[in-house]
Amino acid sequence: MSRSINERLPRLRPADLDEAQAALYRSITEGQRTKRSASRLLAEDGSLNGPFNAMLFAPEIGSRLEQLGLSVRYGSRLTPRCTEIAILTVAARTQCQYEQQAHERAGRKAGLTENELSLLRQGELVDLPGDAQDLDIESLTWLLTTRLLAHQDIEDWIYERAVPIMGHDGLVELAALVGYYWSIAGMMRLFRIR
């Protein structure tokens, strides 16, 4: 087992894993996530980068987290742009470098411009119009995510505008997405994973 300079957890290589850890490792490395980002998922020694190494230390919880991550990222009805706007808003708020870097790449693929990525990095995206009726789904995604993170609440006017545009199902999916990435960022901060 090795450890990166500042990380608090040792890096688990495939040879270090017990049966439950190995099953989770295979699920992570052979699943949908790998098809999209294999080069960033694995370190040279075969250990997992980002939060995935930490998940191996508690494979039962890690398996559920991994499945939730796949669901909120790839199984949601949110557009890829909205998904990445929310994730990058969480990354900026939590100062999570791994999420920031990984999802800026994903954001570019989803069509976010360099200017939009820069604004998201700064915790900004939209200039709120004077009239709440002018908000589109991307502005609402950013606004809802920002308010959830900053206040753990959503003002009635925002909620009332969001329901007809996103639907209750879209709001549930957004809340789950924000909660998942907030949790992952917290795990990465706890273990100083970069």
C-alpha positions as CSV (number, residue, x, y, z in Angstrom):
1,M,0.0,0.0,0.0
2,S,1.2,3.4,-0.9
3,R,0.0,6.9,0.0
4,S,0.2,10.2,-1.9
5,I,2.1,12.9,0.0
6,N,-0.9,14.6,1.6
7,E,-3.5,11.9,1.5
8,R,-4.6,10.4,4.8
9,L,-5.6,7.0,3.4
10,P,-3.2,4.5,2.0
11,R,-3.8,3.7,-1.7
12,L,-5.2,0.2,-2.1
13,R,-3.9,-1.7,-5.1
14,P,-5.7,-4.7,-6.6
15,A,-3.4,-7.1,-4.7
16,D,-4.4,-5.5,-1.4
17,L,-8.1,-6.0,-1.7
18,D,-10.3,-8.5,0.2
19,E,-13.3,-10.1,-1.6
20,A,-15.8,-7.2,-1.0
21,Q,-13.3,-4.6,-1.9
22,A,-12.3,-6.4,-5.1
23,A,-16.0,-6.7,-6.1
24,L,-16.4,-2.9,-5.7
25,Y,-13.1,-2.3,-7.5
26,R,-14.4,-4.3,-10.4
27,S,-17.7,-2.5,-10.4
28,I,-15.9,0.9,-10.5
29,T,-13.3,-0.1,-13.1
30,E,-15.4,-2.2,-15.4
31,G,-18.6,-0.1,-15.3
32,Q,-20.0,2.9,-17.1
33,R,-17.8,5.3,-15.3
34,T,-14.7,3.7,-16.8
35,K,-16.0,4.0,-20.4
36,R,-16.1,7.8,-19.9
37,S,-13.0,8.5,-17.8
38,A,-10.7,5.4,-17.5
39,S,-7.5,7.4,-17.9
40,R,-8.3,9.5,-14.8
41,L,-9.8,6.8,-12.7
42,L,-6.7,4.6,-12.3
43,A,-3.3,5.5,-10.9
44,E,-0.2,3.9,-12.4
45,D,-0.1,1.3,-9.6
46,G,-3.7,0.2,-10.3
47,S,-5.1,2.1,-7.3
48,L,-8.2,4.3,-7.7
49,N,-8.0,8.0,-7.9
50,G,-10.4,10.5,-6.3
51,P,-13.0,9.3,-3.9
52,F,-13.0,5.8,-5.2
53,N,-10.0,4.6,-3.2
54,A,-11.8,5.8,0.0
55,M,-14.9,3.9,-1.0
56,L,-12.9,0.7,-0.9
57,F,-12.3,1.1,2.9
58,A,-16.0,0.6,3.5
59,P,-17.1,-1.5,0.5
60,E,-20.8,-1.9,1.6
61,I,-21.3,1.9,1.8
62,G,-18.9,2.4,-1.1
63,S,-21.0,0.2,-3.3
64,R,-24.1,2.2,-2.5
65,L,-22.3,5.5,-3.0
66,E,-20.9,4.3,-6.3
67,Q,-24.4,3.2,-7.5
68,L,-25.9,6.5,-6.3
69,G,-23.2,8.4,-8.2
70,L,-24.0,6.5,-11.4
71,S,-27.7,7.1,-11.0
72,V,-27.5,10.9,-10.4
73,R,-24.8,11.4,-13.1
74,Y,-26.0,9.1,-15.9
75,G,-29.6,8.1,-15.0
76,S,-31.0,11.6,-14.4
77,R,-33.3,13.5,-16.8
78,L,-31.3,16.6,-16.1
79,T,-29.5,17.7,-19.2
80,P,-25.7,17.1,-19.3
81,R,-25.2,20.9,-19.0
82,C,-27.5,21.2,-16.0
83,T,-25.8,18.2,-14.4
84,E,-22.3,19.7,-14.8
85,I,-23.5,23.2,-13.7
86,A,-24.7,21.7,-10.4
87,I,-21.6,19.5,-9.9
88,L,-19.2,22.4,-10.7
89,T,-21.2,24.7,-8.3
90,V,-20.7,22.1,-5.5
91,A,-17.0,21.8,-6.5
92,A,-16.5,25.6,-6.3
93,R,-18.3,25.9,-3.0
94,T,-16.4,23.1,-1.4
95,Q,-13.1,23.9,-3.1
96,C,-12.8,20.3,-4.2
97,Q,-10.0,20.3,-6.8
98,Y,-10.6,16.7,-8.0
99,E,-14.3,17.4,-8.7
100,Q,-13.4,20.7,-10.3
101,Q,-10.9,19.3,-12.7
102,A,-12.8,16.1,-13.6
103,H,-16.1,18.0,-14.2
104,E,-14.6,20.9,-16.1
105,R,-13.6,18.3,-18.7
106,A,-17.1,16.8,-18.5
107,G,-18.6,20.3,-18.7
108,R,-16.7,21.1,-21.9
109,K,-18.0,17.9,-23.4
110,A,-21.5,18.9,-22.3
111,G,-21.1,22.3,-24.1
112,L,-20.1,24.7,-21.3
113,T,-17.9,27.5,-22.6
114,E,-14.6,28.5,-21.1
115,N,-16.3,31.7,-19.9
116,E,-19.1,29.7,-18.2
117,L,-16.5,27.4,-16.6
118,S,-14.6,30.4,-15.3
119,L,-17.8,31.9,-13.8
120,L,-18.7,28.6,-12.2
121,R,-15.1,28.4,-10.7
122,Q,-15.8,31.8,-9.1
123,G,-19.2,30.7,-7.8
124,E,-21.1,32.7,-10.4
125,L,-23.0,31.9,-13.4
126,V,-26.0,34.1,-14.0
127,D,-27.0,37.6,-13.4
128,L,-30.4,37.2,-11.9
129,P,-33.1,39.1,-13.8
130,G,-35.4,41.4,-12.0
131,D,-38.3,39.2,-13.0
132,A,-38.2,35.6,-11.7
133,Q,-40.2,34.6,-14.8
134,D,-37.0,35.1,-16.9
135,L,-35.1,32.2,-15.3
136,D,-34.3,29.3,-17.6
137,I,-33.6,25.7,-16.5
138,E,-29.8,26.3,-16.4
139,S,-30.1,29.5,-14.3
140,L,-32.6,27.6,-12.0
141,T,-30.2,24.7,-11.7
142,W,-27.4,27.1,-10.6
143,L,-29.6,29.1,-8.4
144,L,-31.1,26.1,-6.6
145,T,-27.7,24.5,-6.1
146,T,-26.2,27.7,-4.8
147,R,-29.1,28.3,-2.4
148,L,-29.1,24.7,-1.1
149,L,-25.4,24.9,-0.4
150,A,-25.3,28.3,1.1
151,H,-28.6,28.4,3.0
152,Q,-29.9,24.8,3.1
153,D,-33.2,26.2,2.0
154,I,-34.9,27.4,-1.2
155,E,-37.0,30.6,-1.1
156,D,-40.6,30.1,-2.1
157,W,-40.3,32.3,-5.3
158,I,-37.5,30.1,-6.6
159,Y,-39.3,26.9,-5.8
160,E,-42.6,28.2,-7.4
161,R,-40.6,29.1,-10.6
162,A,-38.7,25.8,-10.6
163,V,-41.6,23.4,-10.4
164,P,-43.2,24.2,-13.8
165,I,-39.8,24.1,-15.5
166,M,-38.1,21.2,-13.8
167,G,-41.0,19.3,-12.3
168,H,-41.0,17.6,-8.9
169,D,-39.0,14.7,-10.4
170,G,-36.3,17.0,-11.7
171,L,-36.1,18.8,-8.3
172,V,-35.7,15.5,-6.5
173,E,-32.9,14.5,-9.0
174,L,-31.2,17.8,-8.6
175,A,-31.3,17.6,-4.8
176,A,-29.9,14.0,-4.9
177,L,-27.1,15.1,-7.3
178,V,-26.1,18.1,-5.1
179,G,-26.2,15.9,-2.0
180,Y,-24.1,13.2,-3.5
181,Y,-21.4,15.6,-4.7
182,W,-21.5,17.4,-1.4
183,S,-20.9,14.1,0.4
184,I,-18.1,13.1,-2.0
185,A,-16.4,16.5,-1.5
186,G,-16.7,16.1,2.3
187,M,-15.1,12.7,2.1
188,M,-12.3,14.0,0.0
189,R,-11.6,16.9,2.4
190,L,-11.6,14.5,5.4
191,F,-9.0,12.3,3.8
192,R,-7.1,15.1,1.9
193,I,-7.7,13.5,-1.4
194,R,-6.6,15.7,-4.3
